[in-house]
Structures are given as C-alpha cells and as structure tokens.
Amino acid sequence: MTRVPVRDDLRALEGYHSPQVHVDVRLNTNESPFAPPAAWYDAFAAELSRVEWHRYPDRAAAALRAGIAHLHQVRPDQVFVANGSNEVLQTLLLTFAGPGRAVATFEPTYQLHGHIARLTGASVLEGERAVDFSLDLAEVRRVLAAGSPVVTFLCSPNNPTGLVESQADVRTVLGLVPGLLVVDEAYGQFADWSAIGLVDDETPLVVTRTFSKTWSMAGSRLGYLIGPAWLVAELDKVVLPYHLDAAKQIAGRLALTFVDEMEARVQFIVAERERLSAELAAMDLDVFPSGANFILFRPRSMAGRAVWQRLLDRNVLIRDCSGWPRLGDCLRVTVGTASENDQFLAALTGALSPEAVH
Ligand SMILES: *Cc1c(COP(=O)(O)O)cnc(C)c1O
C-alpha cells in the first residue's frame, strides 16, 4: 500500500507528548488530585438517565453557556465552549490564523499555542522571555512590530514556569497588539488576578479557561473562552456542529453548581503549593515562584534528567522539562494531595542525596 504524503508544511512537525507511566504518585499533568464531590456524581447519573439519546444535543449548549456567563458576570453571547481549552485554541486559530498569517508566543510557554498555530498553516514568531522567565516588554514591542501577528499569546499563570503576568504588563501588551490578544488562564483560579475583567465587546482580548484543572473534570474535556460577542459568533461558524455531546454539557453545567467546593479545593492546593515551595527552596534547587497548581524547579548540582529518573525509581512521576528549549535541567511538579506531596518531598530528598544509588 502506498502512503499518501501529508501536507508539506506538516512533515517536519512533531506531535505533542506527555508520557504516562504507571506509578503510585502521579504529579505530571497538573490535574486536580481530587475527584468531583459525591453529590456531583449523583446529580450527573440522574440527569444522564433522562437524556434523549436519539436526538442531537443542544447545539448552542445554552444552559452550560449561561452557567459560565453567570460565574464570570458576562453575557452568554460572550462565552464560547469546546472540548477542552485546546479545542477552544484550535477553533480560535482556525478562525484567525492560517497560511500567510503570523502568531506570536513568548517562550518558554505552553507548547500547544505554537503547535496548533502551525497546524493551521500559520507561521509562529517565538519571542524570548527574560532569564527569570518574566515578560520582556522591549522584546514584545520588537516581535509585534517586526511580524505584525494576527494572534498574540500570553499564558497567565504561565505553563510550565508558573509565573503570573502582572496586570500592568497585560494592559501594556493589549495596547500594543496589532491583532487579537489571547490570555490562556488554564490556571487562572490559582492566581491573584484575572484578565477576564478586561474583556468587553470593543477590546481585542479573549481569555481562555478549562474545566480540566480546577474543576476536577479533566476526564470530560471541557474548556471555554470569554471574549467579544462578535468574535464568539465567528467561532460558532467555524466549530463543528453539535461538537459538545449531551453528557458533557450536563457534566459541565452540574460542576458549576459546586463553586464552594471548587474554591475550597483551590485554597487547599494554594496552601500546599506554598508549603511545597518553601520546602523546595530549602533544598539544593532553584525554585521559580508559582501562581499555579504546579512548581518549576532546577537542581543545582545534578542533572535534571537524573533527578527525574531517581524520582521515578521511587514511584513518583513528575514532568521532565529538562530537554525542552530554554528549560535545561528544569522539572515541574504538580501539587497533589498532602500525602502525595509528602511522598514527593521524601523521594526528592532521597534523589538529591549524593549517596543515593538511584
Ligand atoms: C492544561 C492546559 C490547557 C489545556 O486544557 P484542556 O482544557 O484540558 O484542553 C490549556 N492551556 C494550558 C496553559 C494548560 O496548561
């Protein structure tokens, strides 16, 4: 059988990888360590039994959109929902990027911003961050002026560094962009401010969010953006009809009725993040300040990859970023339950000790 050649511009692209290994303590993908509340399971099961499975789902996902709009005090026509915020990003880029257009990122940042942009045929302008991974506004000005990107990405808190962009910087970038500014707030609930308050129908700004991290719903694949109503209407034309199945709409809508439980989980994780950061700072590591549910750190006197392997040998899986561009020797740990965090700290202490034979 003959292999049909893929598009010329896709031939050099690599897929997005997040290796999964079976271990006791899995702190590598920034999910919530907690399942949804028991009452959510009951309500979901009850509603599922009443779904008319022979009918298409509500194409506009009106109830889910209304719930999200209510949560953020915006109008439902300013909300676009899709299968994970990755599909939100894909729909945005299918609508605004594409061949002959440019998209700007400031590296290191979330790899899928550039990856999905390239899949649409756009070119990606990779701006650099400062050595401490903060945004360099002179570099932002240079990239935007040189390449005139139709979409500019920021990620706050930034994945994988954990850094929160300041409100002043986001406002400055918003004033500079020649096109659309997308602020990816997948970890927004863990930070001390949100750009959602800057969204209105006259401003070229969208903020993306996900149910995967704070809402304990990574299994459901649900994400959304808050943006100008005209833009949401354009995205609705591009996304496939009936893209949100009935079960997912119910899952998301019901999750939004457990806001207090979600906020309690966020508070717990933020407290654990502070505890972990303090413990890590006392070890032979450089630790980056985090406003998210994960922490980036770099061993000072051992290769990052070796520390990652020694943790794995101790049944703890974290994210190995040591081979990623600009992140030499860096590792990223997701904040877990108190017990998981303790097991991670114990394993790390062992891994860093010079006598450790793996
Ligand atoms: C996890 C993550 C997402 C993807 O979220 P999904 O809703 O699960 O697709 C988007 N952006 C960033 C920065 C993330 O870390």
The ligand as an SDF file (V2000), in Angstrom:
LIG
                    3D

 15 15  0  0  0  0  0  0  0  0999 V2000
   -3.7570   22.1220   30.5890 C   0  0  0  0  0  0  0  0  0  0  0  0
   -3.6640   23.3440   29.7590 C   0  0  0  0  0  0  0  0  0  0  0  0
   -4.5940   23.6040   28.7490 C   0  0  0  0  0  0  0  0  0  0  0  0
   -5.4900   22.5300   28.2090 C   0  0  0  0  0  0  0  0  0  0  0  0
   -6.5840   22.3360   28.8720 O   0  0  0  0  0  0  0  0  0  0  0  0
   -7.7080   21.3620   28.3230 P   0  0  0  0  0  0  0  0  0  0  0  0
   -8.9220   22.1350   28.6760 O   0  0  0  0  0  0  0  0  0  0  0  0
   -7.5510   20.1190   29.1130 O   0  0  0  0  0  0  0  0  0  0  0  0
   -7.5640   21.1790   26.8520 O   0  0  0  0  0  0  0  0  0  0  0  0
   -4.5610   24.8160   28.0990 C   0  0  0  0  0  0  0  0  0  0  0  0
   -3.6240   25.7220   28.3950 N   0  0  0  0  0  0  0  0  0  0  0  0
   -2.6870   25.4890   29.3180 C   0  0  0  0  0  0  0  0  0  0  0  0
   -1.6700   26.5220   29.6020 C   0  0  0  0  0  0  0  0  0  0  0  0
   -2.6660   24.2930   30.0170 C   0  0  0  0  0  0  0  0  0  0  0  0
   -1.7000   24.0390   30.9020 O   0  0  0  0  0  0  0  0  0  0  0  0
  1  2  1  0
  2  3  1  0
  2 14  2  0
  3  4  1  0
  3 10  2  0
  4  5  1  0
  5  6  1  0
  6  7  2  0
  6  8  1  0
  6  9  1  0
 10 11  1  0
 11 12  2  0
 12 13  1  0
 12 14  1  0
 14 15  1  0
M  END
$$$$
